[in-house]
């Protein structure tokens, strides 16, 4: 049953929907333009991370 498996295109589509919904929240625009992410005190440039993921 392939339709129940996690595939790259399924994850990408689901992530795109989450990002779109998140971007509609008013508070999100106060956090900046989305070019930098922070987790556990570490800052990462998202454009660089996305490029690495595309090569993977």
C-alpha positions as CSV (number, residue, x, y, z in Angstrom):
1,X,0.0,0.0,0.0
2,X,2.2,2.7,-1.3
3,X,-0.3,5.5,-0.5
4,X,0.3,5.1,3.2
5,X,4.1,5.4,3.0
6,X,6.1,8.5,3.8
7,X,7.6,9.6,0.5
8,X,9.7,12.7,-0.2
9,X,7.0,14.3,-2.3
10,X,4.4,13.6,0.3
11,X,6.5,15.2,3.0
12,X,7.3,18.2,0.8
13,X,3.6,18.8,0.0
14,X,2.6,18.5,3.6
15,X,5.5,20.9,4.7
16,X,4.4,23.4,2.0
17,X,0.9,23.4,3.4
18,X,2.2,23.9,7.0
19,X,4.4,26.8,5.9
20,X,1.6,28.5,4.0
21,X,-0.7,28.2,7.0
22,X,2.0,29.4,9.4
23,X,2.8,32.4,7.2
24,X,-0.9,33.6,7.6
25,X,-0.5,34.1,11.3
26,X,-0.2,37.8,12.2
27,X,2.6,37.3,14.8
28,X,4.8,35.6,12.2
29,X,5.5,38.8,10.4
30,X,6.9,40.4,13.6
31,X,9.5,37.6,13.7
32,X,11.2,38.7,10.4
33,X,11.3,37.6,6.8
34,X,12.0,33.9,7.3
35,X,15.6,34.0,6.2
36,X,17.0,32.9,9.6
37,X,15.9,30.1,11.9
38,X,16.8,29.6,15.6
39,X,16.5,26.5,17.7
40,X,18.2,25.9,21.0
41,X,20.2,29.1,20.6
42,X,21.8,28.2,17.3
43,X,21.1,30.4,14.2
44,X,21.0,28.9,10.7
45,X,20.5,30.6,7.4
46,X,17.5,28.9,5.8
47,X,18.6,29.5,2.2
48,X,21.8,27.6,2.8
49,X,20.0,24.8,4.6
50,X,17.5,24.5,1.8
51,X,20.3,24.3,-0.8
52,X,22.0,21.4,1.2
53,X,18.6,19.6,1.4
54,X,18.1,19.9,-2.4
55,X,21.5,18.3,-3.0
56,X,20.7,15.5,-0.6
